[in-house]
């Protein structure tokens, strides 16, 4: 029997919205948002889309009207009662009431600020400006919208069975990865694939496949909406945006030098345990750790997000030893461009020496490589970054110069302030 | 929104019936049934299940109670009004009213006769006895029920995503075959996979995939129910059962020698064009063609169902030439144990020399080889054959002694009567 009401209701949608909830975003965005809401609520920040894969001419692939409809829909969203209840009542990282009442009251009233969209030379120039806590929530949905619109454009002309087989192949690929990971002793892995997922439904499928296939080895997802619906842990701590914006707001070099530690001092005050994870590479890992105050060495772990991950982990282990910490009690989270081979290799290298965990992103939720002609569904390197704060450009150096950002003269200044020397470039695929 | 009524209705089913329609069977069964209904309506025939794959201990895998439920359900079926209308009104092989009114009136009242089921040494001994036109309709559903119950038993303990990936892999396999066949010039291929299909829904999927993927190269399905629902051609002509039962009814050697031609003479009277397809191998192709009357050489084509298919086709071509027929106007239908490689090879060998067509069976609708542990879903060689007619055992010699059937002394007699010499054995996989 056809449910007539459902069919009629479904036909009333003007568009098929890609992001349907403000919590269809990474958990760390909300954690950082609360922190920013307390510490820097009035800074005016600009986020900008950056397509590192210049060969993917997004403006030729994605219709501007459809993109505007999706972005407009995003601005119509507000936190639902159930979402608010979940954020207020759920236990995150072992703690209840992670989100304070004043923040939740603000979040319940939030609508995303305006966007600015232009087509330039086959690419979209897409920027968002607003107070830091509100504008920062654009990053993840903006990326998810662009990536999924590209998936839709590439699959638009495919037949029904061709499509079914496309997803059959993609499912088989994910499942073969899950089957390999199932045999990795002591594995702890989470989904970090929201921003560059093939689509929302696909990410949701991947999470469920990991739940069934990996059982307790699958420790959660960064996606709040999926965590809520699938009743798994919401995972994530903090990102480059905190030191980047804080640094851009620094009035002089001395304040700049302290800014990346200052922002973590605030975090230290707010969070404990597994939420105390250092992301050391914003202005070069080696200098950051060398100059770090001792309380930072007491943090639970470190996240390796650029450069050679094995070298990054060795640097962290040596640093902990130098500071009198026991590395076997520390957590190393690998999260940069992971796929099964690398995960297995890193687990074998570091299991027993430190506690190891993986945040698996794009090659979990968007490994459509090789599945259509001209590889039109292969993932690509799209980011959305804070580029300006109160009129000052932000800078990122990273451990991989291919991921560096900012005006050349500011990059030079930051390299001098943070004493960063020669860096090795790594190819950035996703 | 949940359609509550549908859910409640679905929960009222006591079993999940495998065969839900009397026309969920091969089209040639109905053609032959009509012929038998006219020519031999009172002969009492026994059909028996024969599992040639002794290593598959069906009675250990399939629950007897479940098997009985499915067989009992089969006996509760009768022709629906829509099915009857389709059989009466549809155009088959270019002809309307293929099924005569007297036959349709009988078919509308038909219920399948009783079955006899025993477990012996890990196998089911399953026999059906009744008048030939009624009992013959057990063959295809009995096989489909047993094969699908085995599929269900093997998949019973699999998780939801494990199952989804199983079907994703199977879909990918079928689609890769379809993609290869798409490039074969002049291909004409039909689904002959009802009896040993993985499941009804799977066959239905395969047919739709062929429709989308092969377009006009896909010429139809042997399955009447699927042909009706998917609006494709119902395909099929006649089978070994006609000469086998007719021969068993022959009172002496002289009548026996003529029986395989007599039954085709009746067919000649009833059918024309593409329904005049010789199946020559029941008692050895070479002798059959050598002794065949000239009117048989005027038939449209031949179906090669055992032995080396290339040799069988060469024999047919030479025979037509000897009889003054133009082989390029004749149709050769290959239907024995086909898979993509063989199809491509045979098409390359015979395209242009004869009209070529393929009836693709088990390795279309049940290629689950290699998809689960211990290959527990690989297809196997299960048949259901007429073994007795009015108290006389039936005999089949085939062009492959591995497919021969009947008591040894009767096989010897038939070999003498039909002048069959040495034969080469071929492995029977499906």
Interface residues (C-beta under 8 A of the other chain):
Chain A: X1 X2 X3 X5 X6 X9 X159 X160 X161 X162 X164 X165 X167 X168 X169 X171 X172 X175 X208 X209 X212 X213
Chain B: X1 X2 X3 X5 X6 X9 X159 X160 X161 X162 X164 X165 X167 X168 X169 X171 X172 X175 X208 X209 X212 X213
